[in-house]
Amino acid sequence: FKVKGLAHPGHWGGPLGPFFEQFGAVKAGPMTAYKLLKAGEQVLLFPGGAREVNKRVGQEYQLFWKESADFVRLAARCDAIIVPFAAVGADDAYDVFMEADELVQTPVIGDLVKAGIAKVDPNLDPAEAALPITKIPGLGLPTLVPVPNLQRLYFKVCEPIDTRDVHLSVKGDAQGWQELYDGIKGTVVAGMQELLEVRAADDQRDVGARISKTVRSWLPAFSITKVDNRGDHSQGGHRN
C-alpha cells in the first residue's frame, strides 16, 4: 500500500505537485484526513505542520505540535490505529547560512520571498514558511537550492494505539483525550532521544566513514590476489 501524506496545497502551486503525488502526497484540507481514513487509507500526519519543517538553529528535535488533541479525536471517529514514530537526521541535515526569519527581513530579497509566499497562501507566516539559505557541504558556500549532508537517517516505529480500545467519548472526555495526545507526544520525544543516543554511538553515520570502511574491507582481498598472482608466476618460472 501507499501511505497518503498530508501536504500543504501550496506544493501544487508549481510543477512539483504531480511529482509529490507519486510518493503519496495529497492536498491537506479540513476534511481530507477524515475522508481518507473512512476510505481505509493509511494517512501520514505531522502534527507540527510547516512550523516543524523550518526549525531554527538550536531547535533541532523539538516538537512544535498544536495544543489541541483534534487529530486523536479524528482517529477515534474513524476507528483508526495511531502509529507514532520518531525520526532523527533531518533536522541537522543542512548547514544553515541564513535563517528564514533573517532572510525575510533582508531588503529586496525579503520582499521577493514574502511576495512569493503570499501567492502560495496569504495565511502563511513568511518567517515559518520560507526556506533558509543553506551551505554546500564541504565547501561552506551559500546555495539557494538546499543540499543535504550525506548522513544516515534513523527511524523508530513506536507501539501502536488502537483507538477502538480507548474508551472515551469522542464528543466529551476532553481531559482524557488531552492525556492520550500528550502521551503520544511524549512517546515521540522519547523515541527521538533514543535515536540520538543510537546515532552518537554509530561511527558509520557519515557517508565518508562508510566509504572508508568499504575501501578498507577491499584492500586485504586486493593484497591476497596480488600475492597469489606473484606466486603463480614464480612457480611457473621454476617449472620451466
Secondary structure as UniProt FT lines:
FT   STRAND          4..7
FT   HELIX           9..13
FT   TURN            15..16
FT   HELIX           17..21
FT   TURN            22..24
FT   STRAND          25..27
FT   TURN            30..31
FT   HELIX           32..38
FT   TURN            39..40
FT   STRAND          43..44
FT   TURN            47..48
FT   HELIX           49..52
FT   TURN            57..58
FT   TURN            60..61
FT   HELIX           70..77
FT   TURN            78..79
FT   STRAND          81..82
FT   STRAND          85..88
FT   TURN            91..92
FT   STRAND          96..98
FT   HELIX           100..104
FT   TURN            107..108
FT   HELIX           109..120
FT   TURN            122..123
FT   HELIX           126..129
FT   STRAND          133..135
FT   TURN            137..139
FT   STRAND          142..143
FT   STRAND          154..157
FT   STRAND          161..162
FT   HELIX           163..165
FT   TURN            170..171
FT   HELIX           174..200
FT   TURN            203..204
FT   HELIX           207..239
//
